[in-house]
Amino acid sequence: MNRDIGSIQRDLANTIDEKTVGQEDCATLIENLSLFRRESITEPCSCTTEVSVLFVVQGTKQLLVAEQNFIYDTQHFLLNSLELPARSQVLEASSDTPCLGLMLKLDTQLMADIIAQNGMPPPYEHTISGSSAIGTVTPSLLEPFTRLLALLDEPTAIKTLSPLLIREIHFRLLTSDLAGRLWQIASTGSQAHKISRAIGWLRAHYSESFHIEELASYVQMSSTTLYHHFREHTAMSPLQYQKWLRLNEAQRLMLNDNLDASSAAYQVGYESPSHFSREYARLFGQSPKRHIEELRKGRAT
């Protein structure tokens, strides 16, 4: 029996509400699946996108990437295709009616396997730019999530049944109105896939100096083409992306491993601590020492 979208969302909202009491972000026993809860409207907060899909079953959120904003709610889901800096904002939430939703990290190899196994023809769409997009929520997209979340109450079944449901969700996404974007993410040789590989290389070698020609050779593009498409998809150059990786890793080292600013700077690839401090302040708005002190105060409250 086919259920209407409102009924499915109410079931999901009840489950997520029960599982997230007292928490904002909640990892689950199901690999790559997390739940979120927000009880108030917020200002934009810094975050990092992942290759993922996000559904809101109650309330409204938006993601801001560079100069673009993507609003997602009970009618629209969010797809992120790259790991990038962004800002997240809650637009509709209260303690009585919290914003509730879920995030599933996507498996590009699984999508490629589904495309090949089913002989899916490529969608007739032009090359797609950008790292995020909004799709239309449908009952067929949401329904597998109700069965996936039900496994949280049956943990012994998770290992056997969750891969089947996650595969179904990937299949449903590949038949959604964002099929063309997902196809490009999964297809070896597409521009989006090559930019994703370039980002993977930069994440693995963020502390090393590099030449654009080296990175272009790795992803089998010309330097000019790589630079153009990298900016088109990420709103940054490869060098700016590496700088962002370095500064965020340095922040983690100072906050979690108690490194001082100079030690963190050298460890992530900076040769000059003063240069590091200037770039850190430019990104985070405060000197490394002061920013880490503020973050630690926030953790303590």
DOROTI-626584 format. One record per atom (N, C-alpha, C, O, CB): z, y, x. Coordinates in steps of 0.05 Angstrom, whole numbers, plus 5000, padded with zeros to 4 digits. Glycine has a CB too. Layout:
BEGIN
ZYX
...
% end
This chain:
BEGIN
500049765017
500050005000
500050255018
501750285035
502550004981
498150425013
497950675029
499950875020
500250924996
495050785028
501350995039
503351195032
502351475038
500651505055
505951145048
503351675023
502451945028
503952055053
506051945061
502952125004
502752255064
503752365090
506652475087
508152455106
501952585100
507252595065
509952695061
512052485062
514252525073
510152845035
511552255050
513452035049
513851925078
516151865085
512451805031
511751905093
511951805121
513551995137
515251915153
509051765133
513052255134
514452455150
517452465143
519152505160
513252735146
518152425118
520952415110
522352185123
524652215133
521252405079
521051955124
522251715137
522651775167
524751705179
520451475133
520551885180
520751955208
522952155213
524452135233
518052055219
523152365196
525152575200
527952455197
529752525212
524752795179
528352275178
530952145174
531751985199
534051995208
531051965150
529851835210
530351675234
530951855258
532951805273
527951495240
529352055263
529752235286
532352385283
533752425303
527352425289
532852475259
535452625254
537852445261
539652545274
535652715224
537752195254
539952015259
540151955289
542451935299
539451745244
537951935303
537951855331
538552095350
539152045374
535351735339
538452335341
538652565359
541052745354
541152965365
536152735357
542852665337
545252825331
546652905358
547352735374
547252675312
547053165361
548453255385
546653275410
547653335432
550753085391
544053225407
542253225430
539853395424
539053425401
541452945439
538653515445
536153665441
533753485448
531753475433
536053915458
533853345470
531753165479
532952895484
534952875498
530353275505
531752695473
532952425473
530852215482
528952165468
533952355445
531352105505
529651875514
530351635497
532551615485
530151815545
528451445495
528951205479
528550955496
527650975518
527051205454
529250735484
528850475498
525950405500
525150215514
530450255483
524250545484
521350485485
520150665507
520350905506
520050545457
518850535526
517750685549
515750895539
514050845522
516350495568
516051135551
514351365546
514651505519
513151685512
511451275548
516651415503
517151535477
519851695478
521851575487
517251325455
519851945470
522252105469
522352255443
520252305430
522452295493
524652335434
525152475409
526252755416
527552785437
526952325390
525852945398
527053215403
528153325377
527253265355
524953405415
530153505381
531553635359
532153925368
533353965389
534053475351
531554115351
532254395356
533454505331
532254485309
529854565366
535754635333
537154725309
537055035306
538355145288
540054645310
535455165322
535155455319
532455545330
531255405346
537455605333
531555775320
529055895331
529655995360
531956085365
528156135313
527755965378
528256035406
526156235416
523956265404
528255785423
526756355438
524756505454
523256295470
524156075474
526156715472
520856375481
519356185497
520956095522
521956255536
516656305506
521055835526
522455715549
520555575567
518755435557
524755525539
520955595593
519155465612
519255155609
521455045605
519855545641
516955035612
516854735611
514454645626
512854805636
516754635581
514154385629
511754275642
510454075622
511853895612
512554125668
507954115617
506553925599
505953665614
505753665638
503954045587
505753455598
504953195609
502553095593
501953205572
507252985609
501152885602
499052775587
500352625563
501452405566
497252575604
500252755540
501952665518
500952775491
499252945490
504852755523
502152655470
501752755443
504452805431
506352655435
500052545426
504653035416
507153105403
506753155374
504853285365
508253365417
508553035358
508553075329
511153205320
513353115329
508052795315
510953405303
513353515290
513353415261
511353425247
513253835291
515653305253
515853195226
517553375208
517853325184
517052915226
518753585221
520253785206
520554025223
521354005247
523153675198
519754265212
519854505228
517154575241
515154465234
521954485249
517254765259
514854865272
515454945301
517455065307
513655105257
513654875319
513854955348
511255065357
509155045343
514654705365
511255195380
508755275393
508955235423
511155265435
508055565385
506655185435
506455165464
504655395473
502555445462
505254895473
505555535494
503955755506
503055665533
504755615551
505656015507
500455655537
499255585563
497455815571
495455865558
497755315561
498155945594
496656175603
496556375580
498656465570
493756095612
494156445571
493856645549
493556525522
493056665503
491556835555
493756265520
493256125495
495856035482
497855975496
491355885498
495956015455
498255905442
497355685422
495155715410
499856125427
498855475420
498255245403
500555185385
502655095394
497554995421
500255245359
502355205339
502054925327
499854845318
502255425317
504254775327
504154505315
506554465296
508754565301
504154285336
505954335274
507854305252
507354045238
506253855249
507754545233
508154025213
507853775198
504853715192
504253495184
509453785173
503153915195
500353875189
498653845214
496353765213
499254105172
499753925237
498153935262
499753815285
502153865288
497354225268
498453645301
499753535324
498553655350
496453775349
499353225325
500053635371
499353755397
498553535417
499953335420
501653925408
496253575430
495353395451
495253555477
494053765479
492553275444
496553445498
496453555525
495053355543
495653125543
499353625536
493153455559
491553275575
492053295605
490953145621
488653325570
493753495614
494253535642
497253615646
498553705627
492453755654
498253575670
500953665677
500753955687
499754005708
502253475699
501854135671
501554415677
504054575669
505554485652
499154535662
504454805681
506654975672
505955105646
503655175641
507255195694
507955125628
507555245602
510155355592
512155345606
506355025582
510155455567
512555545554
512655425526
510555425512
512755855554
514955335518
515355215491
517155395475
519055505485
516454935494
516455415449
518055595431
518355455404
516455345393
516755875429
520755475393
521355375366
520955615347
522155825350
524255255364
519255575327
518655785308
520055755281
520455945267
515655795303
520855505275
522055455249
524155235252
523455005257
519955375227
526755305249
528855105252
531455235244
531755485245
529055005281
533455075235
536155165229
537954925232
537054705235
536255285200
540554985231
542554765234
542354575210
542754335212
545354875237
541654685187
541454515163
538754365162
538654145152
541654695138
536654495172
534054365173
532854395201
531254565206
532054505151
533754225219
532854245247
529954175250
528754035234
534554065264
528754285271
526054205279
526253935292
527753905312
524754425299
524853735282
524953465291
522253365298
520253425284
526253285270
522053205320
519453095327
519652895349
521852815357
517653315335
517352815359
517152605380
514952665399
512952815392
516852335367
515152555423
513052575443
512452305454
514252145461
513852775466
509952235456
509051985468
507252055492
505152175488
507651795448
508051965516
506251995539
503851805535
504251575528
507751945565
501551905541
499051745537
498251595562
498751685584
496851925528
496951375558
495951195579
492951215580
491551095563
496950895575
491851365599
488951405600
487451145605
485251105595
488251605621
488650955621
487350705625
487250535600
485250405595
488850545648
489350545584
489350405558
487150515540
485750365527
492050425544
486850785540
484650905524
481950805533
480250745517
484851205525
481550795559
479050705570
478450415562
476250345555
478950735601
480550245563
480249965555
479449945525
477749775518
482849805560
480750105508
480150095479
477350185474
475950065458
482150275464
476450395488
473650495485
471750275493
469750225478
473250745503
472250135515
470449925525
470449685507
468349575500
471149845553
472849605499
473149365482
471849395455
470649195445
476149295478
471949635444
470849675417
467949785418
466749835397
472649865402
466949835442
464249945444
463950215430
461950275417
462249755432
466050375432
466050635418
463950815430
464050865454
468850765418
462150925414
460251115425
461651385431
463551455417
457851165405
460651525451
461951785457
461451985434
459251995424
460751905483
463452135427
463152335406
461052545414
460852615438
465852475399
459552645395
457552835402
458853115403
458953265383
455252835380
459853175427
461153435431
460453545458
459853395477
464253415428
460453805460
459953925486
462453895504
464553805495
459254225483
462153955530
464353935548
466654105538
466254335530
463554015577
469053995539
471454125528
473054235551
473554095571
473053935511
473954485549
475554605570
478454635560
478954595536
474454875580
480254705578
482954745570
484554485572
483454265574
483154855542
487254515573
488954285577
490354195551
491553975551
490954345598
490354355530
491754285506
489954345482
488154495483
494454455504
490654205460
489054235435
490754155411
492754015414
486454075436
489954255388
491354195363
489554015346
487254075342
492154455348
490753795336
489353615318
490553605291
492753715286
489253335330
489253475272
490153455244
491753195240
490852975247
487853465225
494153225229
495852995224
494752845199
494152975179
498853085219
494652585201
493752415179
495752185176
497152115194
490852305184
495752055152
497551825148
497051605168
498851475177
497251725120
494451555174
493851325192
494851375220
495351185235
490851275193
495051635228
496151705254
499251675255
500351575275
495451985262
500551755233
503451755232
504651485227
506751415238
504351945212
503351315211
504551075202
505350885224
507550765222
502650925184
503750845245
504650665267
507250765281
508750605291
502450645288
507751025280
510151135292
512651045276
514751015287
510051445293
512351015249
514650925234
515450635242
517750575244
514050925203
513450475247
514050195257
515050195285
516750035293
511550025254
514050385302
514950395329
517950485330
519550365345
513250595346
518650695315
521350785315
523250585302
525650575309
521551055300
522250425283
523950215271
524850015292
526949895289
522350075249
523349985314
524149795335
526649885350
527949725363
521849765355
527350145348
529750235361
532250105349
534350095362
529950545358
532050005325
534249855312
533949555316
535549405307
534349925282
531849475331
531449195337
530649165367
528449085373
529249065318
532449235385
531849255413
530649005426
529149015445
534249335428
531348775415
530348525427
527348495422
525948335435
531848285416
526248645402
523448625395
521748825410
519248815409
523048655366
523049015424
521549245436
519549145456
517249225456
523449435449
520348975474
518648885496
516048755486
513948785498
520148695515
516348605464
513948455454
512248625435
509848615437
514948215439
513548775418
512048915397
511249205403
509149295393
513648915372
512749345420
512049625425
509349655438
507849845431
514149755442
508549485457
505849515468
503549495448
501549635450
505349315490
503949325427
501949295406
501749555390
499549645383
502549055388
504049665383
504049905367
503050145382
501650325371
506849965356
503750165408
502750385425
499650365428
498250565428
504150385453
498650115430
495750085431
494450175405
492350305406
495049785436
495750115383
494650205357
494650505355
492650625346
496250085333
496750635365
496950925364
494651045381
493451245373
499651025375
494250935405
491951035422
489351005407
487551175408
491950885449
488950775394
486450735378
486150945356
484051055353
486450445366
488350995342
488251195320
487551465331
486051615319
490851195305
488651535354
488051795366
485151815374
483852025371
489751835391
483951585382
481151585390
479251595365
476851615369
480551335406
480451575342
478751615317
479651865303
478751915280
479051365298
481252035316
482152285303
480152505309
478052465321
484952365314
480852745299
479052975304
479153075333
477753265340
479653205285
480852955350
480953025378
479752795395
480252785419
483753085387
478152625382
476952405397
475352485421
475452365442
475252235378
473852705418
472152795440
473752875465
473052805487
470453025431
475953015460
477653085483
478952845496
479052825520
479853285473
479852655479
481152415490
479052245505
479652135526
482352245468
476652235495
474452095509
474052205537
473752065556
471852105493
474052475539
473552595565
475852545584
475452505608
473252905561
478352535573
480652475590
480452195602
481052155625
483252505574
479552005585
479551725593
477051645609
477151445623
479751555569
474851795606
472351705617
472051775647
472052005655
470051835602
471951575664
471451615692
468851755696
466751685685
471451335707
468851965712
466452115718
466252375702
464652545709
464051945712
467852395681
467752655666
469152865682
470752815699
469052615638
468453115675
469753345690
472753335686
474253385705
468553615680
473653285661
476553285655
477953065671
480153105682
477053235625
476652835674
477852615689
477952685719
479952625732
476152355686
475952825729
475952905757
478153115763
479453105784
473253015765
478553295744
480653495748
483353355747
485153435762
480453715726
483653165729
486153015728
486652865755
488952855764
486052805705
484552755767
484852625793
485652835815
487252775832
482252485801
484453065813
485053275832
488053355830
489353395850
483253525828
489053375806
491853445801
493653225812
495653275824
492453485771
492852965808
494352745819
494452755849
496552695861
493052485810
492252835862
492252855891
494053085901
495553045920
489352905901
493953305887
495653535894
498553465891
500253545907
494953775878
499253315870
502053245866
503053055888
505353065895
502353105838
501252885898
502052695919
502152835946
503452735964
500052465920
500753055950
500453185976
501353475975
500353645991
497653165987
503153545957
503853825952
504953965977
504754215980
505753855929
506253815994
507553946018
505653976041
506454086062
509953776026
503153886039
501253896060
499254126056
498554186033
499753626063
498454246077
496254446075
493654286070
493354066079
496054626100
491754416056
489254276051
486954486049
487454716045
489454116025
484554386052
482154546048
480854456022
480854216015
480154516072
479754646007
478554585981
476354375984
475854215966
477354835969
475054376008
472854176013
473953896013
472653706004
471454236040
476453866024
477653596025
478253495997
477753265991
480353616041
479353665980
479953595953
477353535937
477253355921
481653805939
475353705941
472753675927
471553405934
470453265917
470853905934
471653325960
470553075968
472052845955
470752645948
470753045999
474652865952
476252655940
475352605911
475252365903
479252725941
474752815896
474052775868
470952775864
470052775841
475252995851
469452785886
466552765885
465352995869
463752955851
465652495873
466153235876
465053485865
464453675888
465553645910
466953615844
462753865883
462454075903
464854265902
466254275881
459754235899
465354405923
467654585924
467454795902
469454855888
467854725951
465154905898
464755115877
465254995849
466555125833
461955235879
464154765844
464454635818
467354565813
468454615791
462754385816
468754455833
471554395830
473154645824
474754645805
472654255855
472754855839
474255105835
473855205806
475755285793
473455315856
471355205797
470655305771
472055145749
473355255731
467655305766
471754885750
472754715729
475854695730
477154665710
471554435730
476954705754
479854705756
481054945742
482954925727
480754705786
479855175747
480855425734
480355405703
482055505688
479555675745
478155295695
477455275667
479455095652
480255155630
474655155664
480354885665
482254695652
485154775655
486754715638
481854425663
485854915677
488654965683
489455255683
491855325683
489354845709
487555435683
487955725686
489155795713
490356015716
489855825663
488955615732
489855665759
487855565779
486155395772
492655535764
487955665804
486355545825
487955305836
490355285831
485755745847
486555125851
488054895863
490354995881
492454875881
486154725880
489955215896
492055315913
494455425897
496755385905
490955535932
493855555875
496055655858
497555425846
500055445843
494855845836
496155215838
497454975827
499354855848
501554775842
495454775817
498354825873
500054715894
502554885898
504754785902
498454695920
502155155897
504455335901
506555285879
508955275884
503555625901
505555255854
507355205832
508854945836
511254925830
505855195805
507454735845
508754475851
510954505872
513154405869
506654265860
510254645894
512254685915
514754835906
516954745912
510954845938
514355045891
516655205883
518455055863
520855085864
515655475870
517254895845
518854745827
520254515841
522554455833
517054635804
519054395860
520354185875
522654305892
524854185894
518454035894
522254535903
524354675918
526754735900
529054705908
523254935931
526154825876
528254875857
529854625851
532354635850
527154985830
528554395848
529854145843
531654065867
533953975863
527853915837
530654105891
532154035915
534654205918
536754105926
530354065940
534454465911
536754645913
538754585891
541154585896
535954935911
537754525867
539554485844
540854215845
543254195840
537954515818
539354005850
540353735848
541353615875
543353465875
538253555838
540053695897
540853585923
542453775940
543153715963
538353495938
543054015929
544654215942
543554315969
545054395987
547354105947
540854315972
539654425996
539754735995
539654845973
536654335999
539954856018
539855146018
536855226017
535155056019
541155266044
536355486012
533555576008
531755516032
529455436028
533555876002
532755566056
531055516079
530355226082
527955156088
532455616105
532255046078
531754756081
529754666059
527954506065
534354596079
530154766035
528254686013
525554796019
523554656015
529254795986
525355046030
522755156036
521254986056
518854926052
523055446047
522554906078
521154746098
520354476087
518254376094
523054706123
522054356070
521554086060
519154086042
517753876041
523953986045
518554296027
516254296009
513754416022
511654436009
516954455984
513954486047
511454566061
511254856070
509254926082
509254506045
513255016064
513155296073
513955316102
515755176111
514955476056
512555486117
513255536145
515155766149
516455796170
510755576162
515255946129
516956186131
518856196107
517856216084
515156436132
521456186111
523356206089
523156476074
523556476049
526156176099
522456686088
522156946074
519756946056
519857056034
521957176095
517556816065
515256796048
515856626023
515056696001
512856666063
517356416027
518256246005
519856405985
519456385961
519856006016
521756555995
523556715977
521956915960
522556955937
525656855993
519957045973
518357235958
516857095936
516757195913
516357375977
515556865942
514056725921
515856605900
515056595877
512256505934
518156515908
520056405888
520856625868
520956575844
522556285902
521556855879
522357085862
520057165844
520557255821
523357315879
517657155854
515257235837
514957045814
514157125792
512757235855
515456785818
515156585797
517556585777
517156585753
514756305809
519956585788
522356545771
523856805765
525656805749
524156365785
522957035777
524157285770
526757345784
527957555780
524657295741
527757165802
530257205817
529957075844
528256905848
532657095801
531657165863
531757035889
532656745885
533956675865
533657185908
531956565904
532756285901
535756245897
536556095879
531956125926
537456385913
540356355911
541356435883
542956295871
541756505933
540456665874
541456765849
540456595826
541956545807
540557065845
537956505827
536856345805
538256075803
538955995781
533856295810
538855955826
540255695825
543155735814
544155565799
540355565853
544355955822
547056015811
546956045781
548755935767
548156265824
544956175770
544656215741
544155945728
545255885706
542356405735
542455775740
541855515728
544355335727
544855195708
539655365744
546055355748
548455195749
550455295728
551855135716
549755205777
550655555724
552355665703
551455565676
553055495658
552355975704
548755555672
547755455646
548355165642
548955095619
544755495645
548355005663
549054725660
552054695653
552754515638
548454575686
553654875663
556554845659
557454925631
559554835622
558055005680
555855085618
556655185591
555954985569
556455035546
555355445585
% end
